[in-house]
Amino acid sequence: MSSSGLDTTGRPLDPAERGRARLGDAAHDRGSPSFSEDFSGKVVRPEKDAKAGSAVDAIDFSEAVSDGEADVQAVVRDSRVYEVLDELDRELVALAPVKQRIREIAALLVIDRLRDEMGLSSQRPTLHMSFTGSPGTGKTTVALRMAAILHRLGYIERGHLVSVTRDDLVGQYVGHTAPKTKDIVKRALGGILFIDEAYYLHRTDNERDYGQEAIEILLQEMESERENFVVVMAGYQDRMEDFFQANPGMGSRVAHHIHFPDYDVDELMEIARMMVEHQGYEMTEDAEAAFRGYIERRMERPRFANGRSIRNAVERARMRQANRLFESRRRLTKTDLVTLEPEDILQSSVFDDVEAEEPHDQSGRTSGEQAHVDA
């Protein structure tokens, strides 16, 4: 929050908000712990003046209200929310139910701000969310776009996203979890905290596990700092349902549950074409047929990760194409450099009859489960 006592749209902060803002400034001036050195999460910051997904200066909603009437389209236009929604349509194949829910949330936020400007009492909407679905279905991408929408409409100040897992929140010994979790929350203030595979925080089978402490701190922060950041928890649908049943306080703080369905073969092929084109390549007709065959086989193999597996497959095809051209020992044309041939796809191990065993790490997971790398 602004040290001037105003929020991102220029409205005066209430006393509690001003107190929190001063507290935040004081903590920064004291040089409080520079966050956990073992932080392995990812912070995605909006780029100023970039295209639709970037943060922009929050709009003044008071200009959208005059003579007792509210101009909804003025808000939509000035906040450029439609740019973010259109970007979602361009970036993500299918997922129509997800896109519709995001549009509905955006509509709720616009109307909520206009009601406030017109003096109609309304409680700030609860914005914590749960994204469920298999890996590679676009959950992180949608969370990034949600951060842009919330920032543009003045609900979060900075519009960044902090992506973490259990390891970033839970400590290894007594007294370690609380500072780690609070450090993560501090990073996320003004933006979105995205917790991937959130159900791993709850491990009842280990009485010495400290995940429950992290959950309790998150519950406190989700309530006390609900004006300052939004939590999005993600993971498989069935495991997230079990997690919320085991932690009813967490489930009651999450207002929006959005499920991301798996892609079918045609949708995955469209994703592949988009990725290939985006990287300046093209596939021959026979290469496309080979890639479709790859998808059909890969979907039946363990640890398939939807769009993530497609991205990995495209990268491997590029590598095989590069190796093929490198070994050709001939002069190359522009067409050679941009064209993926069937052999660049058919060399994948998914076309082998027997899947090679993958080595296990100490946790019992295979390397494929950890990195989601596809051969």
C-alpha positions in Angstrom: 0.0 0.0 0.0 1.1 3.5 -0.6 2.8 5.3 2.3 0.7 8.4 1.4 -2.4 6.7 2.9 -4.1 6.1 -0.5 -4.8 2.8 -2.2 -3.8 2.0 -5.8 -6.8 3.9 -7.1 -6.2 7.0 -5.0 -8.9 6.2 -2.4 -8.0 6.8 1.3 -7.0 3.8 3.3 -8.9 3.0 6.4 -6.9 3.2 9.7 -6.1 -0.5 9.8 -4.8 -0.4 6.2 -2.6 2.6 7.0 -1.2 0.8 10.0 -0.3 -2.2 8.0 1.3 -0.1 5.4 3.4 1.7 8.0 4.3 -1.7 9.5 5.4 -3.0 6.1 7.6 0.1 5.5 9.1 -0.2 9.0 10.0 -3.9 8.5 11.7 -3.0 5.2 13.7 -0.2 6.8 14.9 -2.5 9.6 16.4 -4.7 7.0 14.3 -7.7 8.2 15.5 -11.1 7.1 16.1 -11.0 3.4 13.8 -14.0 3.1 14.8 -17.6 3.3 18.1 -18.3 1.5 16.7 -21.7 0.6 13.7 -20.2 -1.3 13.3 -22.3 -4.5 10.1 -20.8 -5.7 9.6 -18.5 -8.6 8.6 -14.8 -8.6 7.0 -13.5 -11.8 6.9 -9.7 -11.9 4.8 -7.7 -14.3 6.8 -5.8 -16.9 5.9 -2.1 -17.1 4.4 -1.0 -20.4 4.5 -4.6 -21.8 1.5 -6.0 -23.6 -1.7 -7.2 -22.0 -0.3 -9.3 -19.2 1.7 -6.5 -17.7 0.8 -4.3 -14.8 -0.5 -0.8 -15.5 -1.4 2.1 -13.3 -4.7 1.3 -11.6 -7.6 3.4 -13.0 -9.6 6.0 -11.1 -13.1 4.5 -10.8 -14.6 7.8 -9.7 -14.3 9.0 -13.4 -16.6 6.2 -14.4 -19.4 7.5 -12.2 -21.3 10.7 -13.0 -24.9 12.0 -12.5 -25.8 8.9 -10.6 -24.8 6.6 -13.4 -21.9 4.2 -13.8 -20.2 3.6 -17.1 -19.1 -0.1 -17.1 -17.5 0.0 -20.5 -15.3 3.0 -19.4 -13.9 0.8 -16.6 -13.4 -2.1 -18.9 -11.7 0.1 -21.5 -9.5 2.1 -19.1 -8.4 -0.9 -17.1 -7.7 -2.9 -20.3 -9.2 -6.0 -18.7 -10.4 -7.2 -22.0 -6.8 -7.3 -23.2 -6.0 -9.9 -20.5 -9.1 -11.9 -21.3 -8.3 -11.9 -25.0 -4.7 -12.9 -24.3 -6.1 -15.9 -22.4 -8.1 -16.9 -25.4 -5.0 -16.6 -27.7 -2.6 -18.4 -25.3 -4.8 -21.2 -24.1 -6.4 -23.8 -26.3 -9.9 -25.0 -25.3 -10.6 -24.6 -21.5 -13.8 -22.8 -22.3 -15.3 -23.4 -18.8 -12.1 -21.9 -17.2 -12.1 -18.8 -19.4 -15.8 -18.3 -18.6 -15.2 -18.4 -14.9 -12.3 -15.9 -15.2 -14.6 -13.6 -17.1 -17.3 -13.9 -14.5 -14.8 -13.1 -11.7 -13.6 -10.1 -13.7 -17.2 -8.9 -14.1 -17.9 -9.3 -10.4 -14.8 -7.2 -9.6 -15.7 -4.4 -12.0 -19.3 -4.2 -10.6 -18.0 -4.3 -7.0 -15.8 -1.3 -7.6 -18.6 0.6 -9.3 -21.0 -0.1 -6.4 -18.4 1.2 -4.0 -18.0 4.4 -6.0 -21.8 4.9 -6.0 -21.9 4.6 -2.3 -23.6 1.1 -2.2 -22.4 -1.0 0.7 -20.7 -4.2 -0.3 -18.1 -6.5 1.2 -14.9 -6.9 -0.6 -15.2 -10.2 -2.6 -13.3 -13.2 -1.3 -10.7 -13.8 -3.9 -8.7 -16.9 -2.7 -9.0 -19.6 -5.3 -8.4 -23.3 -5.9 -7.3 -24.5 -9.4 -7.6 -28.2 -9.9 -6.5 -30.4 -12.7 -3.6 -32.4 -14.2 -0.1 -31.0 -14.7 0.2 -28.9 -17.9 -3.4 -27.7 -18.2 -2.6 -24.0 -17.8 -3.2 -23.4 -14.1 -0.1 -21.2 -13.7 -0.8 -19.3 -16.9 -4.3 -18.5 -15.7 -3.0 -17.4 -12.3 -0.6 -15.0 -14.0 -3.5 -13.5 -16.0 -5.6 -13.3 -12.8 -2.9 -11.3 -11.1 -3.0 -8.8 -14.0 -6.8 -8.5 -13.8 -6.7 -8.0 -10.0 -4.0 -5.4 -10.3 -5.7 -3.4 -13.0 -8.9 -3.2 -11.0 -7.1 -2.1 -7.9 -7.5 -5.3 -5.8 -3.8 -6.0 -5.4 -1.1 -3.4 -5.5 1.8 -4.9 -7.4 0.4 -7.7 -9.6 3.2 -10.2 -9.3 2.9 -13.9 -8.7 5.0 -16.0 -6.2 4.9 -19.7 -7.1 5.9 -22.1 -4.3 5.7 -25.7 -3.2 5.7 -27.4 0.2 9.5 -27.1 0.4 9.3 -23.3 0.4 6.8 -23.2 3.3 7.7 -26.1 5.6 10.8 -26.3 7.7 12.9 -29.2 8.7 13.0 -28.6 12.5 11.1 -27.0 15.3 10.9 -23.2 14.9 11.8 -23.3 11.2 8.4 -23.4 9.5 6.9 -20.2 10.9 9.6 -17.8 9.6 9.7 -19.6 6.2 6.0 -19.4 5.7 5.8 -15.7 6.8 8.7 -14.9 4.5 6.8 -16.3 1.6 3.7 -14.4 2.5 5.8 -11.2 2.7 7.1 -11.9 -0.8 3.5 -12.3 -2.0 2.0 -9.1 -0.5 0.5 -7.0 -3.3 0.2 -10.0 -5.6 -0.8 -13.7 -5.8 0.7 -16.6 -3.8 0.5 -19.7 -6.0 0.9 -22.9 -4.0 1.4 -25.9 -6.3 0.4 -29.3 -5.0 -0.9 -27.7 -1.8 -2.2 -31.0 -0.4 1.4 -32.0 0.4 1.3 -29.5 3.2 -1.0 -32.0 5.1 0.8 -35.2 6.0 -1.0 -37.0 8.8 1.2 -40.1 8.5 4.2 -38.3 10.0 3.7 -37.0 13.5 7.0 -35.0 13.2 5.9 -33.2 10.1 5.5 -29.4 10.3 3.1 -28.9 7.4 0.2 -28.3 9.7 2.0 -25.3 11.2 2.4 -23.8 7.7 -1.3 -24.4 7.1 -2.3 -22.6 10.3 -0.1 -19.6 9.5 -1.5 -19.4 6.0 -5.0 -19.5 7.4 -4.2 -16.5 9.7 -2.6 -14.6 6.9 -5.3 -15.3 4.4 -7.7 -13.6 6.8 -5.6 -10.8 8.3 -4.0 -9.9 4.9 -7.0 -10.6 2.7 -6.8 -7.0 1.4 -3.2 -7.3 0.4 -2.7 -10.6 -1.4 -4.6 -13.6 -2.9 -3.8 -17.2 -2.4 -4.3 -19.7 -5.3 -3.9 -23.4 -4.4 -3.4 -25.9 -7.2 -3.2 -29.6 -7.6 -5.1 -32.8 -8.6 -8.8 -32.5 -8.1 -9.3 -35.6 -5.8 -6.3 -34.7 -3.6 -7.4 -31.1 -3.3 -10.9 -32.2 -2.2 -9.3 -34.5 0.5 -7.1 -31.5 1.6 -10.1 -29.2 2.0 -12.0 -31.9 3.9 -9.1 -32.4 6.3 -8.7 -28.6 6.7 -12.2 -27.1 6.7 -10.9 -23.7 7.7 -8.9 -23.6 4.4 -11.8 -24.6 2.3 -14.1 -21.9 3.8 -11.6 -19.2 2.8 -11.5 -20.3 -0.8 -14.4 -18.8 -2.8 -13.5 -19.8 -6.3 -12.9 -23.5 -7.2 -12.0 -23.8 -10.9 -11.3 -27.2 -12.6 -9.0 -27.4 -15.6 -9.9 -30.4 -17.7 -7.4 -32.6 -19.6 -6.8 -31.8 -23.3 -7.9 -34.3 -26.0 -5.7 -35.3 -29.0 -7.0 -32.6 -31.3 -6.4 -29.9 -28.7 -2.9 -31.1 -28.0 -2.2 -31.0 -31.7 -3.3 -27.4 -31.8 -1.1 -26.6 -28.9 1.8 -28.3 -30.7 1.2 -26.2 -33.8 1.1 -23.0 -31.8 4.3 -23.8 -30.0 6.1 -24.8 -33.3 5.0 -21.6 -35.0 5.8 -19.5 -32.0 9.4 -20.7 -32.1 9.8 -20.1 -35.9 9.4 -23.6 -37.1 6.9 -25.5 -39.2 6.0 -29.2 -39.6 5.5 -31.0 -42.8 2.3 -32.9 -43.3 4.0 -36.2 -42.6 5.6 -34.6 -39.5 2.2 -33.6 -38.2 0.9 -37.1 -38.7 4.0 -38.4 -36.7 3.4 -35.9 -34.0 -0.3 -37.0 -33.7 1.0 -40.5 -33.3 3.4 -39.4 -30.7 0.6 -37.7 -28.7 -1.7 -40.8 -28.9 1.1 -43.0 -27.5 2.4 -40.5 -25.0 -1.1 -40.0 -23.4 -1.1 -43.7 -22.6 2.3 -43.6 -20.9 2.9 -42.7 -17.2 3.4 -39.1 -16.0 1.8 -37.5 -19.1 1.5 -33.7 -18.4 -0.7 -32.3 -21.2 0.7 -29.0 -22.5 4.0 -29.5 -20.6 4.6 -32.8 -22.3 3.9 -31.2 -25.7 6.4 -28.5 -25.0 9.0 -31.0 -24.1 8.2 -33.0 -27.2 8.6 -30.0 -29.4 12.0 -29.2 -27.7 13.2 -32.7 -28.3 12.1 -32.5 -32.0 14.0 -29.3 -32.4 17.1 -31.0 -30.9 16.8 -34.0 -33.2 16.4 -31.7 -36.2 19.4 -29.7 -35.2 21.5 -32.9 -34.9 20.2 -34.1 -38.2 21.2 -30.9 -40.0 24.5 -30.8 -38.1 25.4 -34.3 -39.4 24.3 -33.6 -42.9 27.5 -31.8 -43.8 25.8 -29.8 -46.6 24.8 -26.2 -47.2 21.5 -25.4 -45.6 18.6 -23.4 -46.9 16.2 -21.4 -44.9 13.6 -24.1 -45.4 16.0 -26.7 -44.0 16.4 -24.6 -40.8 12.7 -24.1 -40.1 11.3 -27.5 -41.1 10.6 -30.4 -38.8 10.5 -33.7 -40.6 8.9 -37.0 -39.5 12.2 -38.5 -38.4 12.6 -35.7 -35.9 9.5 -37.0 -34.1 9.7 -40.7 -34.8 13.0 -41.1 -33.0 11.2 -40.6 -29.7 11.3 -43.5 -27.3 7.5 -43.5 -27.1 7.6 -45.4 -30.4 9.6 -48.2 -28.8 7.7 -51.2 -27.8 9.2 -51.3 -24.3 9.5 -48.3 -22.0 12.9 -48.1 -20.3 12.9 -48.1 -16.5 13.7 -44.7 -15.0 16.0 -44.4 -12.0 14.4 -43.5 -8.7 15.7 -40.8 -6.4 15.8 -41.1 -2.6 12.1 -39.9 -2.3 11.0 -42.9 -4.4 9.9 -40.7 -7.3 11.3 -41.3 -10.8 13.3 -38.6 -12.5 10.3 -38.2 -14.9 7.9 -37.6 -12.1 10.2 -34.8 -10.8 11.0 -33.0 -14.0 8.1 -34.1 -16.3 10.7 -34.6 -19.0 9.4 -36.6 -22.0 11.7 -38.6 -24.3 
